[in-house]
């Protein structure tokens, strides 16, 4: 579990795609994000439980740790991309495009897990919170 968290935990870091600081381009950040998804897929395919969707036979502490990031990534990236000449970024669509079947199965299982759904932040609250955060960062960068 620890290895999974260390190797794949940053895969769902959506923030660099939402707030680029000028040092890297959106395309570079997107390529890095896509590479992380490919690596997570490879890890799950090689080391994950082969008869089910999760890392281990059952939902594990690794999934508990990463589920909030997966939720935010899968909600916020499609919400805040696809506008102003920035391509739409949808992690599940990228899984389809790159044929990351094991990762897509895992993401869908994590997102639909009852405990994850019950404890997750409501989608609209998540979006509004991210909007406020991005507005604050934009205002700070103008100073």
C-alpha positions in Angstrom: 0.0 0.0 0.0 2.8 2.4 0.9 4.5 1.8 -2.4 1.3 2.5 -4.3 0.8 5.7 -2.4 4.4 6.8 -3.0 4.4 5.9 -6.7 0.9 6.9 -7.7 -0.2 9.4 -5.1 0.8 12.4 -7.2 -0.8 11.0 -10.3 -4.0 12.8 -9.4 -2.5 16.2 -8.7 -4.7 18.4 -10.8 -3.4 21.7 -9.4 -0.6 22.3 -11.9 -3.1 22.0 -14.8 -5.4 24.6 -13.2 -2.8 27.1 -12.1 0.2 27.3 -14.3 2.9 29.6 -13.0 4.5 30.4 -16.3 7.5 28.2 -15.8 5.9 25.3 -17.6 3.3 25.3 -20.4 -0.1 23.7 -20.2 1.0 21.2 -22.7 4.0 20.2 -20.6 1.8 19.9 -17.5 -0.8 17.8 -19.5 1.9 15.5 -20.8 3.2 15.0 -17.2 -0.3 14.3 -16.0 -0.9 11.8 -18.8 2.5 10.1 -18.0 1.4 9.7 -14.4 -1.8 8.0 -15.5 0.2 5.6 -17.7 2.5 4.8 -14.7 -0.4 4.3 -12.3 -2.1 2.0 -14.9 1.1 -0.1 -15.2 1.5 -0.4 -11.5 -2.1 -1.5 -11.0 -1.8 -4.0 -13.9 1.5 -5.5 -12.5 1.0 -5.3 -8.8 -2.7 -4.9 -8.2 -5.3 -7.5 -7.5 -6.1 -9.1 -10.8 -9.6 -10.4 -10.0 -11.1 -7.1 -8.8 -11.0 -3.4 -9.3 -9.0 -2.4 -6.2 -5.3 -2.5 -5.4 -5.8 -5.4 -3.1 -8.6 -7.9 -2.8 -10.8 -5.4 -1.0 -10.8 -1.6 -0.8 -7.6 -0.7 1.1 -6.1 2.1 3.1 -4.2 3.1 -0.1 -7.6 3.8 -1.8 -8.8 5.6 1.4 -5.8 7.9 1.2 -6.0 8.8 -2.4 -9.8 8.8 -3.0 -10.2 12.5 -2.2 -7.6 13.4 -4.8 -9.2 11.2 -7.4 -12.6 12.7 -6.7 -11.3 16.3 -7.0 -9.2 15.5 -10.1 -12.2 13.8 -11.9 -14.6 16.7 -11.0 -12.3 19.8 -11.2 -10.3 19.1 -14.3 -13.3 18.7 -16.6 -15.0 21.7 -14.9 -12.1 24.1 -15.3 -10.5 23.0 -18.6 -12.0 23.1 -22.1 -12.3 26.9 -22.1 -10.3 29.8 -23.3 -8.3 27.7 -25.8 -7.3 25.2 -23.1 -8.2 21.7 -24.1 -10.6 19.7 -22.0 -8.9 17.4 -19.5 -11.0 14.5 -18.3 -9.1 11.7 -16.6 -11.5 9.0 -17.6 -11.5 10.1 -21.2 -7.7 10.0 -21.1 -7.9 6.5 -19.8 -10.1 5.6 -22.8 -7.8 7.4 -25.2 -4.7 5.7 -23.9 -6.4 2.4 -23.3 -5.6 2.5 -19.6 -8.2 -0.1 -18.8 -6.9 -1.2 -15.4 -6.7 2.4 -14.1 -10.1 3.3 -15.5 -11.6 0.3 -13.7 -9.9 1.3 -10.5 -10.9 5.0 -10.7 -14.6 4.0 -11.3 -14.5 1.6 -8.4 -13.0 4.2 -6.1 -15.4 6.9 -7.1 -18.4 4.6 -6.7 -17.4 3.1 -3.4 -20.2 3.9 -0.9 -17.8 5.1 1.8 -16.1 7.5 -0.7 -19.4 8.8 -2.0 -20.7 9.3 1.6 -17.7 11.1 2.9 -16.8 13.1 -0.3 -17.3 16.8 -0.8 -20.5 17.5 -2.8 -19.6 18.3 -6.4 -20.9 21.9 -6.4 -19.2 22.7 -3.1 -15.9 21.4 -4.6 -16.3 23.5 -7.7 -17.2 26.7 -5.7 -14.3 26.2 -3.4 -11.9 25.7 -6.2 -13.2 28.8 -8.0 -12.6 30.9 -4.9 -9.1 29.4 -4.5 -8.2 30.1 -8.1 -9.5 33.7 -7.8 -7.4 34.3 -4.8 -4.3 33.0 -6.6 -5.0 35.1 -9.6 -5.4 38.2 -7.4 -2.1 37.4 -5.6 -0.2 37.0 -8.9 -1.3 40.5 -10.0 0.3 42.1 -7.0 
